[in-house]
Amino acid sequence: MNISTIANLKFFYIKTKNISLFLSIITLILFIIGLYWGLFIAPPDYLQGNSYRIMFIHVPAAWLSLQVYIIMAVTAFIALVWRVKIMEIISIQCAPIGGLFTLIALVTGMIWGKPTWGTYWVWDARLTSELILLFLYIGVIILYSAFTDKRQAVKVTSILAIIGLINIPIIHFSVEWWNTLHQGPTVTKFEKPSAHISMLLPLLYMLFVFNMCFITILLKRIRLGIFQREKNTKWAEDYLND
């Protein structure tokens, strides 16, 4: 099976139906296990007590907010240069998913910030650049919706997504480049982790689960995007009538 076959919209839509259902069930089970591990099994932090437990949602959501944007920008570049239809769909469908992860990261960060910093929000470098990321996602969604010609919409949103990549290293390195209230790296410091292994393991597990969640949602949204684009074609009508 070659790449051109997988990228075929009809092939992708038909073959991923059962995979989408399977991933949904598995991801839900893994998510419940992760929540129980983080909320009830992991020990309380010696400084923050139980309030730190929100990091099992906040950190993976923040990580995925960056990861999804990179995927959106890379697929946008491929769509812009080589005009691969499946990449056009993947790129635009990443926007609402990435926006959701970014919103979760911001909200949970604010909840975490209240007992830690004494306020829900500060114009901190990490928080501000993450907020800009949310606006970039929203901008892509609004721009795509504003064009009736979706091929033209893809061109415009692809350019915005690619330009917005400059914000990703700013978010990632903001805690190292500037004096910031936000704590430094936790997951990426493998040589000397900031978290104890009893806290790091469920955190890494939830990072995996959030990736599974992203793949599951993206697969469903790709199928939705294919249906919206191909619903008037003969193969789509024949498939739906079977």
Secondary structure, DSSP 4 states (H G I P E B T S, - for coil): --HHHHT-HHHHHHHTHHHHHHHHHHHHHHHHHHHHIIIIISPPBTTTBGGGGGHHHHHHHHHHHHHHHHHHHHHHHHHHHH--HHHHHHHHHHHHHHHHHHHHHHHHHHHHHHHHHSSS----HHHHHHHHHHHHHHHHHHHHHH-SSHHHHHHHHHHHHHHGGGHHHHHHHHHHHS--SS---SSS--SS-SS-HHHHHHHHHHHHHHHHHHHHHHHHHHHHHHHHHHTTSHHHHHHHH-
